[in-house]
């Protein structure tokens, strides 16, 4: 967008300036300060040229050297890396411990299975030895004889005792007869 021409100021087109003159004015190294001696610029044009010159100066100015921002961050980075390494090692230790515990658990389960089967075998042996036939054969081996019809005692409601049947002695057998 162009600004309207000021009264009394003639533009380069109205004076018939050649394209070569306009090209020189645009490409001159002094920021466009080259102009015809009798021409004056508008205030807006002066400000525009000043802004242009300031931009060029800012771009050409040497940037100040910055101090390294890595130096203050190095301890933090090392701390984070150390924590990560510690975390990885802790995870490794815990997983190895879990694996070792699982092997111990499998061994314990095997022992439990073996011991429970042994307990079942022993219970079966005890039940077999407590049977009446086994007890009778063991008693005969020890020389014991079966008792005849035994007498029984009965307690009455008044607290007295009544004997039912007649007590009799067991027949005496020779010692070692059952062997």
Helices and strands as residue ranges (DSSP letters): H 19-27, H 43-60, H 70-129, H 132-141, E 152-155, E 161-164
